[in-house]
Amino acid sequence: MVSAVRSGESQRSVARRFGVSLLTVQRWVTRAGDHPLDQVDWSDRTSGAPVPVNRTDPDLERLVVETRHRLKTESVLGEYGAEAISQELKVTHPELSLPSTRTIGRILERQGALDGKYRIRRPPPPPGWYLPPVMMRQAELDQFDLVEDLKIKDGPIFKVMTGVSLRGGLAMAQTGQRFTAQRIRQSILAHWQEVGLPNYVQFDNDTIFQGPHQHTDVIGSVTRLCLNLGVIVVFTPPRETGFQAAIERFNGLWQSKVWNRYHHPSLRALQERSDRYIAAHRCRNAQRQESAPPRHPFPENPVIDLKAMPQGTVIYLRRTTDAGQVTFLGHDFPVDPDWPRRLVRCEVDLKEHHIRFYRLRRREPTEQPLMKEIPYHLPKRSFRI
C-alpha cells in the first residue's frame, strides 16, 4: 500500500483496491514516512501508551517490599500485611503519594512476598472411578435414592423414589406416601423391566436399601432382589460426598422443574406431571443413552427367591479408621494400619466366599491395587420378608 501511494496513486484508491479503510492506509503511510521500505518497522503496536500511566513506580514497589520485611522482623505487634505497611509508610514517608491498601496487596502478590499458598485445584476423577468397568465405560451403573418430607398443600406428606443411570442419564421418579422395602423392590423391578438391567446398582446406607443395622451379616431384601437378577450392588461410604453426585443432581433437577414449578392439587396429579417430565427428560438424553454401555435385557421369566442364600457380589465403599479398619455387615475388618482414613473398595463375593479389599485414591483413579483377601461365609439362617 505504501509503495502504491509513493508511486502516485491516491490513498483512497489504494484503500479500495486492498479492501481496507482509508485510515489504515494513512496510518501505514505515516509510519513509513520518508524511510526506505526495508528499514521501516512494520510490527504491530498496542494502541495504548508504551508504559501504563497508572503503573506503580518500581522504587515505590521496592519500598513496600522492604517495609514488609522490616515489619515482619521488627514489628512489636507482629503485623506486616497491606494495612500495616500502609500505616508504616504514612509515618516514615509522609512526603510520598502512597498507593491504596489494595494496591499494596497487589504489589506484594506481584513480587511474590505473600506467605499464603493458593489451593491446588486438581481435576476430578472420571465418573464411576471407584468401579473400573464403569470408569472405562464398559458397564452401566444405576443409582437410586429417596427424597423425603415433601408436602402437598392441604394434602399428605410424601416421598419420591428417584433413579438415574450414570452414563446414559436414564431417569425415573415414583411418588408415594409410604415407601417400604417391598415398594422399593416393585419400583426397581418395574423400571428395569422397562429399560433393561445395568451391571451395577448403587444405594446409600439407608436401612430400607441395605437392611437393618442392629444385626450382623444382614443382606436386605432389596439387595437380594438385585443379586437374583445378576446385578452387582454397591453401597456408598457413610457421610461422604461425591459418590451420589449424579442422583443428587437429578433430585435437585426434579424438585426445581416439577415439584417447585407447578401447583399440584393431589399426589396423582403430581405423578402425572412427573411422568411427563421423565418422558421429556429421556427424549432429550436419547443420544446420551445410545452412547452409554448397553443394558442387559430383562429375563422373560425371572426366578426371584428372596429367601434363598444370596449369590453374587456386594461392594461396600468405606473409609478406614485411624487403625486401618473398615466396618460393614456388622463387623470390623482390619485392612492395613498403613492406610488410615483412606478409601477402600470391599468386594464381598458370596459365591466364592471371600472379601477382597482394594485401595482407592482420587488422585490416581486408575491404580486400585489389591490390599488383602480374607475368607467370608455368610451364615445360613432363615430370612423373613
N, C-alpha and C positions, 0 to 999 in steps of 0.2 A: 504493500500500500504506500509506504514512504517513497519507494523507488518510482511508483507511478506518479505521485504528486510532484516529485522532483523533475520528472520528465516533461511536466507541463500540463498534466491532466488535472482538472478541478477536483477538490476534495469531495464535493457532493457526488460527482460521477464515480469516483473511486469507491465511495461508500455503497452506491447502488450496485456496482459491479461485484464487490466482495460480499454483499449481503450483510453489512454491518451498519451501525448508526454513524452519523456524521461526527458525533462526539468521540467515537472510538478512533476514527481516522485522525481527528485533530489531536487527540492525546498522544498517539504514537508519533505523529509528525513533530510535536513539541518535544517529546522525549528524544528524538533523533537530533534535533537542532541542525547544526552545520557539520556535525561529525560524520566521518565515513561510516557506512552502514556496518562494516565489520568491527567497528570499535564502539558500537552502541550497546549498552546493557539492556537486553530485551527481556530479562527475567521479570516475573510478576512481582508487584509490590503491594503491601497491605494498604488499605485506604486510610487507616488511622496514622497517628504520629509514630515515628520510629520508637520513641520511648513514651509509655503511658504517662499522662500528665498527673495522675494520682498515685504514681508509684512512690513507695516509701524510700527515703534516701538510704543508701547502703550503710552509711556511717551511723544513722539512727537505728537501723536493724542490729548492727553490731553492739550498739549501746544497750539495746533491750536485752540481748542475749547475755552480755556481760553483767548487767544488773541482776538478771535472774540467777546467774551463777553465784554472784556475791550474796544475794539474799538467801540462797539455799544453804550456804555455808556459814553465814554470819547473823542472819535474822534471829532475834530473840523469840519471836512468835513462830518461827519455822514456816512462814508463809512466803511463797515465791511464785504465785500464779500471776495471771494477767492483771488482776486488780491490785495486788501488792506491788507489782512492777510499776503500774501507773502512778500509784501514790508515792512511791520512792522517787520516781523521775520528776514529779511535780516539786519535790523538796530539793533534790540535788541539782536539777537543771530547769529552774523556773523560766529561763530565757528561751527555751525551745518550744516550738509548736508541736505538742505531743499528739500522737495518734490516739484513737479511741481504744477502750479496753478490748473490744472485739478485734480491732486491727492488730493489737499486741498479741492476742491469741493466735491470729493467722501468721504473724511473724515467727512466733515460737514453733508453730506447726511446720512452716516452710523451712525453718532452719534445723528441724529435727531435734528440738530441745524439749519435747514433751516426754513425761515419764509414762503416760498411759499407753496401753497397747490396744490396737484395734482387734476386734474379734475376727478370727479367721472363719470365713464362710465357706464351708466345704460343700460340694454338690451332693444332693440327697441320693441315697441308693435307689436303684430301679424298683418299680412296683413289684411286690411279692418277693423281695430279695432274700427273705429268710427261707424260701422254698425254691431250690434250684430249678426244677422243671417250670415253675411259674415265672421265675425271673428270666429264663431263656425262652419264654413264650411257647413252651411245649405243652403246657397244661393250663386249664382254666380253674379259677378259684371263685366260689360264691361266698358272699358274706351276708349274714342275717343279723338283725337287731330288733329291739323293741323300743318304740317311742312311747313314753308313759305320761299319764296325768294331763291329758288334753280333755277339754270340756266344751260341749256344745251349749250355747246359751239356752237356758230353760230346758236343758237336756242332760244326758248322762255323761259321766266321766268315762273316757275310753282310752284304748291303746291302739297303736299302729305297728304291725309287724312289717318291716321293710327288708328288702333284699336287693343286692346288685352284684353283678359279676365284675371281677377286677379288670379283665382285659376287654370284654365286649360291652360293658356298661348295661347289661340286660337287667332291667329293674322290675320290681314288684312291690305292691303295698296292699296290705289287708288290714281293715279296721275291725275292732271288736271291743266289747265292754270287758270281756274276761278272756285272757289267754292262758290256757293250761298247756301242759306238755302234749296232751292229745291234740289240742287245737294247733299247736306249733307243728306237730307231725303232719296233720292234714293239710296245712298251708304249704309246707315244703313239698309234700307229695304232689299236690295239685300243680304247683309251679314247675316241678321237674317233669311231670307228665306232659306239660305244655311245651317246654323249651328244651328238654333233654337233661342229661346228667353231667355235672362237672367232674373234674378229677379230685378237687379238694373243696371242702366246705369249712367256713371259719365262723366261730362264735366267740363271744366274750365268756367270762366265767360265771355268768348268772346260773343259779341252780336249775332254772327251767330248761336250760340247754345242757348243762353238764351233769346234773343230778345233785342230790343232797350232799352237803359237805361235812355233815356230822359223822359220817361213816367212812371207813377206808375201802379202797378197791371198788368204787362205785362207777359203773358205766350206765349213764342215764338212758331213758327210752329214746330221746331224740338222737343221741349218739348211736344207739343200737340200730335205729332206722337207717341212718346214713351208711353204717357198716354193712347192713344187709344188702344195700344197693351197690356196694363196692366203692363207695366214696370215702376218701381219707378225711378224717375230722381233725381240725386244727383249733386249739384254744389259745387265745392271745395272752400275753403276760398281764397280770393284775396291775392296775394303776400305771399303765404305760401308754403313751400317746404315739400315734403314727400307724399302728398296725391296723386300726379300724378306720383309717382316714377315708377310704372310698365310701363305706356305708354311712359314716357320719356326715360326709359331704352330701350324699343323697338325702339323708334325713333332713338336713337344713334346706335343701332344694325343695323337697316335698312340702315342708311346712310353709315356706315362703310362697310357693307357686300354687298350692292347693288349699292348705288349711288357713293361712292368713289372708288369702286373696279374696275369698268369697264368704258370703253368709250361708251357712248350712242349716236348714231347718231340722234335719234329722240325720241320724247316722247312716241311714240308707242313701240319702241324697249325697252325703259326703263320699260314700263308697262309689257311687256312680260317677261323681266328679273325678275321684281319684282314678277310676278305671279309664276314663277318657284321657287323663293326663298321662298315665302309664303307656297307653297305646301310642300317643303322640311322641312320648319320650323314646320309645322303642323305634318308631319310624325315623326319628331324627338320627338315632345312633345305628341305623341299619348298616351303613358302610363299616362302622367300627366293629359291629358284631360279625360281619362277614370276614374281617381280617383277624378275628380272635381265634385262638386254638379251638378246634372242633369239639363240640359236646357229644357225649355218648347217647345213643338212643335209649329211651326208657324201655325196660323189658315189657313184653306184652302181658305176661302172667307172672309178675314177681312173687316170689315166696318170701314173705316177711314174717319172721318168727322172732318177736322181741324177747321171748323167754329163753331162747336158745343161747348157748355160750357164744358171745360175740367173737367174730373173726375179722381180721383186718388190722389197720394201723390207726392209732390215735396219737396226734402230735400235741405236745404241750410246750409252748414257748414260755420260758421262765428266766428270771434274773437270779443269779446266785446270791447267797448271803455273804457276810464277811468271812465265813468259814468255808465258802465254796460249795454250799449245799443248795439244792432246789427242792421245792415242795409241790407235790401233786399226788392225786389218788390217796390223799390222807397220809402220805409217808414223806419223810425227809431222806433224800438220796444224796450221799456225799459224791461230789463230782470231781472237783480239783481245788485244793486250797490255794493254788497259784492263779486261780481265775475268779477272784472275788468281785461281787457286784457287777458281773458281766452277763450278757445274754447267752442263753443256751437253748438249742432245739432238742427236745427229748422225744424220741420216736419209740412209742410202745407198740411192739409187734405182738399182737395177741395170738397169732397163729404159730409163729416161731418161738414164742415165749422168751423174749428178751427186750431190753431197753437200750437204745443207743443214744449217746449224748454228743452233740456237735457244737463246736464253738461258733458264735455269730459275732460279726463286727460290721457296723455300718460303713466304716471307712474302707473296708476290704470285703465287700459282699460276696465276691467270687471264691474267697478262701473260707471254707467251712470244714475244717478237719475233724475227724472222729476223735473224741477225747477218751471215751470209756464205753464199755459194753458190759451189762450185767444181766443175769437171768431174772426173769419175772414170770410168775404164773398167776393168772387171775383166779382167785378162789372160786370153786364151783358151789353155788348156792342158789336158792330159788329167787326169782325176780318177779315182783308184782308190778303190774302196770297200773 
